[in-house]
Amino acid sequence: MEFLSLAALGILIVISPGADFVLVLKNSLNQGRQAGIWTAAGVSAAICVHIGYSMLGISYLISQNEVLFNLVRYCGAAYLIYIGVKSIITAKADVGSLTESHKNQSNRQHFIQGFLCNVLNPKTMLFFLSIFSQVIALDTGSSHMALMYGIYMIALHGLWFSIVAVVFTSPVFQKQLLKMKKKLNQACGVGLVSFGVMLAAK
């Protein structure tokens, strides 16, 4: 029952709208489904980092060190504000045809964007710290459970944000979304900047 409760909590955390969701939506809208899925892969990869240092106890040390915690917080805030402002400025830009090399470069860029958006979020760090502090113990059973939960969270993030990319690039949504592309880009940009400002202000 404990694992089921944690699993349900993980679902609620993942599907709640946040900077990751806005970024996946923005990249899917502007660069297509593949871009959204690569962004989702970057977010999922960042979860590996959170799980790794949580299991090692490093996140606890960071959360207890005000300088390190604020460094992570401000870096995350600055990055969200940067990509938000960039989205607002380039809201009118049309997406042209891409060569294969440019596609590969864009895929890498989208992966890195998703990775940095999540890995620099101290709220995610504190979430995993609070969860793993409950499931990690010295005995092998709890460590095994923590590892299984970590794998579950990695898969959950990748699956959910890939679904977001697929749904919002489906023909049903695409025609309507493309009509509102400029406004959606601006809204996504404002959303990312807002998340960044709120993160820096706390």
C-alpha positions in Angstrom: 0.0 0.0 0.0 2.9 2.4 0.7 4.3 1.9 -2.8 0.8 2.5 -4.3 0.5 5.7 -2.3 3.9 6.9 -3.6 3.0 5.9 -7.1 -0.2 7.9 -7.0 1.7 10.9 -5.5 4.2 10.6 -8.4 1.4 10.7 -11.0 -0.1 13.8 -9.4 3.3 15.6 -9.3 4.1 14.7 -12.9 0.8 15.7 -14.5 0.4 19.0 -12.5 1.2 21.9 -14.9 4.7 23.4 -14.5 7.7 24.6 -16.4 8.4 21.2 -17.9 4.8 21.0 -19.4 5.0 24.5 -20.8 8.4 23.8 -22.4 7.3 20.5 -24.0 4.1 22.3 -25.3 6.2 25.1 -26.7 8.7 22.9 -28.5 5.9 20.6 -29.8 4.0 23.6 -31.2 7.0 25.2 -32.9 9.1 22.2 -34.0 6.7 19.3 -34.1 6.1 16.1 -32.4 9.7 14.9 -32.5 10.9 18.0 -30.8 8.4 17.5 -28.0 9.4 13.9 -27.5 13.1 14.9 -27.4 12.3 17.5 -24.8 10.4 14.9 -22.8 13.4 12.6 -23.0 15.6 15.4 -21.6 13.2 15.9 -18.7 13.2 12.1 -18.1 17.0 12.1 -18.1 17.1 14.8 -15.5 15.1 12.7 -13.2 17.9 10.2 -13.3 20.2 12.9 -11.9 17.7 13.8 -9.1 17.3 10.1 -8.2 21.1 9.5 -8.2 22.0 12.3 -5.8 18.9 11.7 -3.7 20.0 8.1 -3.1 23.5 9.2 -2.3 22.2 11.8 0.1 23.7 14.8 -1.7 20.3 16.5 -2.1 20.0 16.7 1.7 23.4 18.4 1.9 22.4 20.9 -0.8 19.1 21.6 0.9 20.9 22.3 4.1 23.5 24.6 2.5 21.8 27.9 1.8 24.5 29.0 -0.6 24.4 25.9 -2.8 20.6 25.8 -2.7 20.3 29.4 -3.7 22.8 28.8 -6.5 20.7 26.0 -7.9 17.6 28.1 -7.5 18.9 31.2 -9.2 20.4 29.2 -12.1 17.1 27.5 -12.6 15.2 30.8 -12.5 17.6 32.5 -14.9 17.3 29.6 -17.4 13.5 29.6 -17.3 13.4 33.4 -17.7 15.9 33.2 -20.6 13.9 30.6 -22.6 10.7 32.4 -21.8 11.9 35.7 -23.1 13.3 34.0 -26.1 9.9 32.4 -26.8 8.2 35.8 -26.5 10.7 37.5 -28.9 10.5 34.8 -31.5 6.7 34.3 -31.3 6.2 35.4 -34.9 9.0 33.2 -36.3 7.9 30.6 -38.8 9.4 27.2 -38.7 11.1 26.5 -42.1 12.3 23.2 -43.5 15.2 21.7 -41.7 18.1 19.8 -43.1 19.0 16.5 -41.5 22.0 18.0 -39.7 19.9 20.8 -38.4 17.3 18.3 -37.2 19.9 16.4 -35.3 21.2 19.7 -33.8 17.6 20.7 -32.9 17.0 17.3 -31.3 20.1 17.8 -29.1 19.0 21.3 -28.2 15.5 20.2 -27.3 16.9 17.4 -25.2 19.3 19.8 -23.4 16.4 22.3 -22.9 14.2 19.6 -21.2 17.2 18.4 -19.2 18.2 21.8 -17.9 14.6 22.9 -17.2 14.1 20.0 -14.9 17.5 19.4 -13.4 17.8 23.1 -12.3 14.5 23.0 -10.5 15.1 22.9 -6.8 11.4 22.0 -6.2 12.0 18.7 -8.0 15.1 18.2 -5.9 13.2 18.8 -2.7 10.4 16.5 -3.9 12.8 13.6 -4.4 14.5 14.4 -1.1 11.3 14.2 0.8 10.2 11.0 -1.0 13.5 9.1 -0.8 14.0 10.1 2.8 11.0 7.9 3.5 11.9 4.9 1.4 15.7 4.7 1.7 17.1 2.9 4.7 20.1 0.9 5.5 18.4 -2.4 4.8 18.5 -3.9 1.3 14.7 -4.0 1.0 14.2 -0.3 1.3 17.1 0.5 -1.1 15.6 -1.9 -3.6 12.2 -0.2 -3.3 13.8 3.2 -3.7 15.5 2.1 -6.9 12.3 0.7 -8.3 10.4 3.9 -7.4 13.2 5.9 -9.2 12.8 3.8 -12.3 9.1 4.2 -12.1 9.4 8.0 -11.9 11.8 8.1 -14.9 9.4 6.1 -17.0 6.4 8.2 -15.8 8.0 11.5 -16.7 9.1 10.2 -20.1 5.7 8.7 -20.9 3.6 11.6 -19.7 5.5 14.4 -21.5 5.7 12.2 -24.7 1.9 11.9 -24.5 1.6 15.7 -24.2 3.8 16.0 -27.3 1.8 13.5 -29.3 -1.6 14.8 -28.3 -0.9 18.4 -29.0 0.6 17.6 -32.4 -2.3 15.4 -33.5 -4.4 16.5 -36.4 -7.3 17.2 -34.1 -5.4 19.9 -32.2 -2.8 21.0 -34.7 -5.1 23.1 -37.0 -6.5 25.0 -34.1 -3.1 25.4 -32.3 -1.4 26.7 -35.5 -4.0 29.4 -35.8 -3.1 30.6 -32.3 0.6 29.9 -32.7 1.8 33.4 -32.0 -0.5 33.9 -28.9 0.4 30.4 -27.6 4.2 31.1 -28.0 3.7 34.4 -26.1 1.6 32.6 -23.4 4.2 29.9 -23.0 7.0 32.5 -22.8 5.1 34.5 -20.2 4.5 31.2 -18.3 8.1 30.3 -18.3 9.2 33.8 -17.2 6.6 33.6 -14.4 7.8 30.3 -13.2 11.4 31.7 -13.2 10.4 34.9 -11.3 8.4 32.9 -8.7 11.4 30.5 -8.3 13.8 33.4 -7.8 11.5 35.2 -5.4 11.0 32.3 -3.0 
